[in-house]
Amino acid sequence: MADRSGFAAPSTPSQRNTRARWKDGRLVLGVLLVAATALTGAKLLSSADDTTSVWAAKRAIPAGSRISPEDLTRARVRFTSTDSAGQYVSADSRLDGLIAVRPIGVGEFVPKGATAAELDSERLEVPVSTQVGRLPADLAVGDEVDIWVAPKSAPATGADPPARKVWDQVRVVQIDAAKGVTGGMSRRQVLIGLEPADAAKLPTGLSAVALGEPVLVRRGR
């Protein structure tokens, strides 16, 4: 209604919803979703950092052959422990002069025990057959062992003859599965690598092995 001056009466200003935006449930939900996404991404990145880069065989590598970069491909693996990762050749290591001491299959992560420096390639490989109970149950390729020979039977005098060491600190090159039974015990054949300096001991060592029973004592890993 207009007053006598001819001007309209001032209008009453409209009331706006002044509720603070931080109280808006949708905004809170959005913030929570962003935080959850960021946390998930951080966990994924952290998990990715736990992998180790190792060499894997791109093709079959025969025993005795030199390993070249063309034979290998890099693989990122998440190992359960540092010790497990340490059993394989790191992709950061140099391959100069590295040879395979046993066949390496396609796609296999290259174990350190399956390789040796080229300077070791002149070693002699000698098979040794022994009873299952006379070598460590978890003996693996690449382990170093001392080889002792124990007499198969006591002499007529009844005195226990002493065992004697025939080879010292030799490398295990190959281990065959348990097979055959002799005297109620299955046997394992272990291929050992003798350095050229040990060649002089070969006749004596083989004679001792033929007359006695080899015992493989592993060196500390």
PEZISUL-V649170 format. One record per backbone hydrogen bond with DSSP energy under -0.5 kcal/mol. NH is the residue of the N-H (numbers start at 1). CO is the residue of the C=O. If there is no record, write none. Layout:
BEGIN
nh = <NH;NH>
co = <CO;CO>
END
This chain:
BEGIN
nh = <3;6;9;16;18;23;24;27;28;29;30;31;32;33;34;35;36;37;38;39;40;41;42;43;44;45;46;47;48;49;50;51;52;54;54;55;56;57;58;59;61;62;64;65;67;68;71;72;73;75;77;77;79;85;86;87;88;89;90;91;93;98;99;100;101;102;104;107;108;110;111;112;113;114;115;116;118;120;121;122;123;124;126;126;128;130;132;134;135;139;142;143;145;146;147;148;148;149;150;152;155;158;161;164;166;167;170;171;172;173;173;174;176;179;182;185;187;187;188;190;190;191;192;192;193;194;194;198;199;200;201;202;205;206;207;208;209;210;211;212;213;214;215;216;217;217;218;219>
co = <7;3;1;14;16;20;21;24;24;25;26;27;28;29;30;31;32;33;34;35;36;37;38;39;40;41;42;43;44;45;47;48;77;52;75;89;73;108;71;71;104;60;100;62;98;66;68;69;56;54;52;75;77;81;82;84;85;110;88;53;90;95;116;65;114;114;61;57;105;55;109;87;87;111;112;99;97;117;118;119;120;194;124;192;190;188;186;131;132;136;172;140;170;217;167;146;215;164;213;211;159;155;159;149;147;147;145;193;143;171;191;191;189;187;185;182;179;180;130;128;188;174;126;190;171;124;192;195;196;197;198;199;201;202;203;204;205;206;207;208;150;212;148;134;146;215;216;144>
END
